[in-house]
Amino acid sequence: MAKKITIAVLALLLVGGALWQNIYINDSTEKMQALLEPVAAALSEKNWNDALASAKILNLEWDKEKRIYGALFDHEELDLISAAALRLNSFCEIRNLEGALSEAASFAYYIKHLKEIDSIRWENIF
């Protein structure tokens, strides 16, 4: 009887942890995408001061999030996102529109990719 209870508790913890992770990643990626929108808007208007300020906020928030992401994902994926965020910041500082737009798109792609990796889909199960 004790074995069945232990197995049931472990199964509940596993399912609960997977659900928490999925919810957390969904919320976090939406937050990161929302923080990227002001950067893209400022870039489209060539407002470099606002673009740089928004990029710095994005970098600060990403640095906070990546600690938790580090426990959940491969560090190579996180390094790609971190590099894109830093390059976005640098391109905004030197006012390189093409580079900044490219890095904003890279950041958005990698964040979306992490969400897809974590989602409960047939491809991720098998």
URPE-V653487 format. One record per pair of residues at least 12 apart in sequence whose C-alpha atoms are under 10 Angstrom apart, sorted by the first residue. I is the first residue (numbers start at 1). GAP is how many residues later the second one is. Records with the same first field share a line. If there is no record, write none. Layout:
I->GAP / GAP
//
This chain:
18->100 / 101 / 102
19->100 / 101
21->48 / 51 / 97 / 98
22->93 / 96 / 97 / 98
23->95 / 96
24->44 / 45 / 91
25->40 / 43 / 44 / 47 / 86 / 89 / 90 / 91 / 93 / 94
26->86 / 88 / 89 / 90 / 92 / 93
27->88
28->33 / 34 / 37 / 41 / 83 / 87
29->33 / 36 / 79 / 81 / 82 / 83 / 84 / 85 / 86
30->81 / 82 / 85
31->27 / 30 / 31
32->26 / 27 / 29 / 30 / 33 / 75 / 76 / 79 / 80
33->25 / 71 / 74 / 75 / 76 / 78 / 79
34->24
35->19 / 20 / 22 / 23 / 24 / 26 / 27
36->15 / 18 / 19 / 21 / 22 / 23 / 49 / 68 / 69 / 71 / 72
37->14 / 17 / 18 / 21 / 67 / 71
38->12 / 13 / 15 / 16 / 17 / 20
39->12 / 13 / 14 / 15 / 16 / 17 / 18 / 19 / 49 / 50 / 53 / 61 / 62 / 65
40->14 / 15 / 60 / 61 / 64 / 65
41->13
42->12
43->49 / 52 / 53 / 54 / 55 / 57 / 58 / 61
44->53 / 57
46->46 / 49 / 50 / 51
47->45 / 48
48->43 / 44 / 45 / 46 / 47 / 48 / 49
49->43 / 44 / 46
50->42
51->37 / 38 / 40 / 41 / 42 / 44 / 49
52->36 / 37 / 38 / 39 / 40 / 41 / 42 / 43 / 48
53->36 / 39 / 40
54->35 / 38
55->30 / 31 / 32 / 33 / 34 / 35 / 36 / 37 / 38 / 45 / 49
56->29 / 30 / 32 / 33 / 34 / 36
57->32
58->27 / 28 / 30 / 31
59->23 / 25 / 26 / 27 / 29 / 30
60->25
62->16 / 19 / 20 / 23
63->19 / 22
66->12 / 13 / 15 / 16
69->45
72->46
73->41 / 44 / 45
74->40
77->33 / 34 / 36 / 37
78->32 / 33 / 36
80->26 / 27 / 30 / 31
81->22 / 25 / 26 / 27 / 28 / 29 / 30 / 33
82->25 / 28
83->20 / 23 / 24
84->16 / 18 / 19 / 20 / 21 / 22 / 23 / 24 / 26
85->15 / 18 / 19 / 21 / 22 / 23
86->17 / 21
87->12 / 13 / 15 / 16 / 17 / 20
88->12 / 13 / 14 / 15 / 16 / 17 / 18 / 19
89->14 / 15
90->13
91->12
//
